[in-house]
Amino acid sequence: MTASNSESVEDRSGILEEDDHMRGMERIAMEVVRVTYPFASVARVTGRIAPLDPAPWMPPNQAVRIAVEEPAGQRPVVRVYTIRSFDPVTSQVEIDFVIHEDDSPAMRWLRAAKPGTVLPMIGPRQHFIPLPSGDKRAAIFADETAIPAVYAILKAWPAGLQGEAWIETPDHAAFEELPRPEGVRLHLLLRPAGVAPGSGKYLIGAAKALPDPAGWTVWAAGERVEMRDLRNHLRGAGVARADLQVLGYWKKGMSSSDLDRARLAEYEALRAEGLTLENVGDIDLPV
Ligand SMILES: Cc1cc2nc3c(=O)[nH]c(=O)nc-3n(C[C@H](O)[C@H](O)[C@H](O)COP(=O)(O)OP(=O)(O)OC[C@H]3O[C@@H](n4cnc5c(N)ncnc54)[C@H](O)[C@@H]3O)c2cc1C
């Protein structure tokens, strides 16, 4: 008998297959075209997809759930990644995987990936992009896992919008590769070698130095505990709730499967009350 894979998240109620959760996302396969290493900290996977309709893949900051392991008789082990770019002419997407030290499902998939590898995925789901109203400016705080999202957001930056972005990465080159649209100032928070990500120092330090906090619409993504602290600081400093979109992309010391179990339990409880996906306050979950 095969041992069960503890990274597979059970969905006993089938709630994840319902329309409220799927919201027009499709099940699609990506065939790997190449894997390159543009910087030491990143593996860039270029793949080909054949979407039913390319339109939903076009706007910036689309996330996909990729099936990195498919244990027999269980749900696949899934991880969330960002579509860094989509080219409707070649039907190619790019996904940047930040390389980290743990022997994790996504890192195992990456080590085995080569041209021709097929990766099942569900998506795309568009995530928030900063679109301030009135004369507010856009502020972005991102660690290296959110650089692909920032890349896509900057590529599609609306003319006339003023913004600043603070990017934490151990890799100068990953910062240099970001687009520089007019009206945006980029700040590099270079994490020294030997300091682990999610240190709680650099992005929060930048957020604490944000002048006139009430004058910004904020988008932030990175390590979960760090992001919660950043959110709490900015709320306390006067950023309106409606102007704060803060996401925990990963959690130090915890697998995404455990995060997904907590998300699923919350979602099930909300659905039982007749509420929908919008009501899941991800960053406030007690994990
Ligand atoms: C909307 C969204 C978009 C995302 N987009 C991207 C993206 O484009 N590129 C990207 O690289 N990641 C992205 N992430 C984060 C990615 O899903 C997580 O890093 C995920 O945990 C990786 O899975 P894993 O199997 O490697 O590690 P897991 O099995 O989830 O975790 C195993 C261990 O590895 C640690 N770990 C996980 N990720 C990191 C990390 N980056 N640095 C250090 N330690 C880590 C965990 O703390 C844990 O201890 C995104 C997440 C979300 C929610």
The ligand as an SDF file (V2000), in Angstrom:
LIG
                    3D

 53 58  0  0  0  0  0  0  0  0999 V2000
   -1.0560   34.7100   -4.5900 C   0  0  0  0  0  0  0  0  0  0  0  0
    0.3400   34.1030   -4.4030 C   0  0  0  0  0  0  0  0  0  0  0  0
    1.2910   34.2600   -5.4060 C   0  0  0  0  0  0  0  0  0  0  0  0
    2.5860   33.7290   -5.2480 C   0  0  0  0  0  0  0  0  0  0  0  0
    3.4940   33.8950   -6.2620 N   0  0  0  0  0  0  0  0  0  0  0  0
    4.7380   33.3830   -6.1320 C   0  0  0  0  0  0  0  0  0  0  0  0
    5.7100   33.5000   -7.1960 C   0  0  0  0  0  0  0  0  0  0  0  0
    5.4170   34.0120   -8.2770 O   0  0  0  0  0  0  0  0  0  0  0  0
    6.9510   33.0020   -6.9880 N   0  0  0  0  0  0  0  0  0  0  0  0
    7.3090   32.3880   -5.7960 C   0  0  0  0  0  0  0  0  0  0  0  0
    8.4600   31.9420   -5.6540 O   0  0  0  0  0  0  0  0  0  0  0  0
    6.4080   32.2280   -4.7930 N   0  0  0  0  0  0  0  0  0  0  0  0
    5.1440   32.7020   -4.9380 C   0  0  0  0  0  0  0  0  0  0  0  0
    4.2240   32.5370   -3.9330 N   0  0  0  0  0  0  0  0  0  0  0  0
    4.6760   31.8900   -2.6830 C   0  0  0  0  0  0  0  0  0  0  0  0
    4.7170   30.3630   -2.7910 C   0  0  0  0  0  0  0  0  0  0  0  0
    3.4140   29.8730   -3.0030 O   0  0  0  0  0  0  0  0  0  0  0  0
    5.2800   29.8120   -1.4650 C   0  0  0  0  0  0  0  0  0  0  0  0
    6.6190   30.2170   -1.3040 O   0  0  0  0  0  0  0  0  0  0  0  0
    5.1380   28.3100   -1.2930 C   0  0  0  0  0  0  0  0  0  0  0  0
    5.2740   28.0430    0.0740 O   0  0  0  0  0  0  0  0  0  0  0  0
    6.1720   27.4850   -2.0360 C   0  0  0  0  0  0  0  0  0  0  0  0
    5.8660   26.1380   -1.8330 O   0  0  0  0  0  0  0  0  0  0  0  0
    6.9290   25.0410   -1.3830 P   0  0  0  0  0  0  0  0  0  0  0  0
    6.3290   23.7240   -1.7300 O   0  0  0  0  0  0  0  0  0  0  0  0
    8.2710   25.3890   -1.9470 O   0  0  0  0  0  0  0  0  0  0  0  0
    7.0670   25.2460    0.1700 O   0  0  0  0  0  0  0  0  0  0  0  0
    6.0290   24.7850    1.3400 P   0  0  0  0  0  0  0  0  0  0  0  0
    5.8480   23.3180    1.3410 O   0  0  0  0  0  0  0  0  0  0  0  0
    4.8170   25.6180    1.2520 O   0  0  0  0  0  0  0  0  0  0  0  0
    6.8440   25.1880    2.6430 O   0  0  0  0  0  0  0  0  0  0  0  0
    7.9080   24.3580    3.1310 C   0  0  0  0  0  0  0  0  0  0  0  0
    8.8790   25.2200    3.9230 C   0  0  0  0  0  0  0  0  0  0  0  0
    9.5130   26.1290    3.0140 O   0  0  0  0  0  0  0  0  0  0  0  0
    9.4370   27.4460    3.5120 C   0  0  0  0  0  0  0  0  0  0  0  0
    9.3100   28.3790    2.3800 N   0  0  0  0  0  0  0  0  0  0  0  0
    8.3220   28.4220    1.4270 C   0  0  0  0  0  0  0  0  0  0  0  0
    8.5470   29.4140    0.5560 N   0  0  0  0  0  0  0  0  0  0  0  0
    9.6890   30.0300    0.9650 C   0  0  0  0  0  0  0  0  0  0  0  0
   10.4470   31.1330    0.4730 C   0  0  0  0  0  0  0  0  0  0  0  0
   10.0940   31.8040   -0.6400 N   0  0  0  0  0  0  0  0  0  0  0  0
   11.5890   31.4770    1.1300 N   0  0  0  0  0  0  0  0  0  0  0  0
   11.9870   30.7950    2.2290 C   0  0  0  0  0  0  0  0  0  0  0  0
   11.3170   29.7440    2.7390 N   0  0  0  0  0  0  0  0  0  0  0  0
   10.1830   29.3690    2.1220 C   0  0  0  0  0  0  0  0  0  0  0  0
    8.1960   27.4580    4.4030 C   0  0  0  0  0  0  0  0  0  0  0  0
    8.2940   28.4550    5.3660 O   0  0  0  0  0  0  0  0  0  0  0  0
    8.2030   26.0650    4.9920 C   0  0  0  0  0  0  0  0  0  0  0  0
    9.0120   26.0320    6.1390 O   0  0  0  0  0  0  0  0  0  0  0  0
    2.9260   33.0240   -4.0670 C   0  0  0  0  0  0  0  0  0  0  0  0
    1.9450   32.8330   -3.0700 C   0  0  0  0  0  0  0  0  0  0  0  0
    0.6710   33.3680   -3.2420 C   0  0  0  0  0  0  0  0  0  0  0  0
   -0.3660   33.1350   -2.1720 C   0  0  0  0  0  0  0  0  0  0  0  0
  1  2  1  0
  2  3  1  0
  2 52  2  0
  3  4  2  0
  4  5  1  0
  4 50  1  0
  5  6  2  0
  6  7  1  0
  6 13  1  0
  7  8  2  0
  7  9  1  0
  9 10  1  0
 10 11  2  0
 10 12  1  0
 12 13  2  0
 13 14  1  0
 14 15  1  0
 14 50  1  0
 15 16  1  0
 16 17  1  0
 16 18  1  0
 18 19  1  0
 18 20  1  0
 20 21  1  0
 20 22  1  0
 22 23  1  0
 23 24  1  0
 24 25  2  0
 24 26  1  0
 24 27  1  0
 27 28  1  0
 28 29  2  0
 28 30  1  0
 28 31  1  0
 31 32  1  0
 32 33  1  0
 33 34  1  0
 33 48  1  0
 34 35  1  0
 35 36  1  0
 35 46  1  0
 36 37  1  0
 36 45  1  0
 37 38  2  0
 38 39  1  0
 39 40  1  0
 39 45  2  0
 40 41  1  0
 40 42  2  0
 42 43  1  0
 43 44  2  0
 44 45  1  0
 46 47  1  0
 46 48  1  0
 48 49  1  0
 50 51  2  0
 51 52  1  0
 52 53  1  0
M  END
$$$$
